Amino acid sequence: MKKTYAVRWSETSENDLKGIVEYIAGDSPNRAYEVLSNIRAKVSSLHSFPGRGRVVPELQDQGITQYRELSVAPWRIICRISEGTVYVLSVLDSRQNVEDLLLKRLLSLKP
């Protein structure tokens, strides 16, 4: 029997997704629903296949390999696997400077 993983969305990733959907809904509610469904379906697959996707290249270049990403173009879903749980950390627009966004978020976590 194959192990399944819990999938947990961080507050940040939920806010990212909400912002994306609200922005798109301003022009096309149907497209916003489609994007939401596609992102949720991709993330849902992590229950059975938590290691899918690739190591985040911008972080890998810095020697950080515990973060993975899935793509639902043009968005990048950043995740981390820990103790039977996949944590969805961010949903970022790949058309932006993802390295700067990740750096800002990591720095804001420090006390």
N, C-alpha and C positions, 0 to 999 in steps of 0.2 A: 504494500500500500504506500502510495506516494505521500510524503509530508506536505501539508499545506501551511502557508504562512499567513499570519494576520497582516492586514494592510492598514496603516494608520496615517491619516492626513494631518500634517502640522497646521497650526493656525495660519502661518505664513502661506503655505501652499493653498489652503482653502481661500484665503484672501486673494491670492494670485488668480486662482480660477474664477472667483466671483468677479474680479475686475475685468478679466478677459471677456467673460460672458456678457457682462453689462455693457462693455464697450461695443461689442459686436451687435448686441441687441438694439443699440441705438439706430443702426442701419437696417438690420435684418434679424428679427426674432427667430425665424426659422433656421438661419445659419448659426445663430448663437446656440440654439438647442442641438444642432448637429455637432458643433465643436465640443460642447459639453459632453454629449454622448460618446464621441470618439475618444476624448481624453479619459473619461471614466472607464470605458471598455479597456483601453490600453493598460490603465492602472490596475484594473480588476484582474488582468492576466498575471499579475505579480503574485497572486495567491498560490498559483501552481508553479510558476517559473520566476522566482525572485531574482535570479541572476541575469535575466535577459537585459538587453541593452548593452551599452559600453561604459567603460570608465570615463568620467568627465575629462575630456582632453586638457582643458585649461588647468584643472587640478592635478592631473597626472603629470603634467610638465613640472609641477612643483613637488612631485613625489607623494602626492596624496591620492590613494587608490581606493579608498573605501566608499566612494560615492559613484553611483552609476546613473545613467540617464536613458530615458526612452524618448522617442521623437514622435510627435504628432504635428507635422510641419504646419506652421513655422515654430511651434512651441517645443520646449525641451523640459521634460519632467525629471527632476533631480531626486534621487532616492538613496537611502542607506539601509542595509540589511543588518539587523542585530538581534541575536537570540530569538529566532523564530518569528520576527516581525520585520516587515518592510515599512520604513518610514518615508512617506512622500514629503519632501522638504520644500520644494519650490516648483513652480511652473513658470518658466521664463520664455520670453519672446526671443528667438534666436537672431532676429534682425537687430537686436540691441547688443551692446558690448557685454556679453555674458560674464566675462572675467571680472569686469568692474562691478557688476551687480552682485556676483558671488562674494567678492572681496568686501564690499560694503556690508553685506548681510553677516558675514563671518565676524567682521570687526564690531558690529553692533551687538553681538552676543557676549562680548567680553565685559566683565564688571567695571 
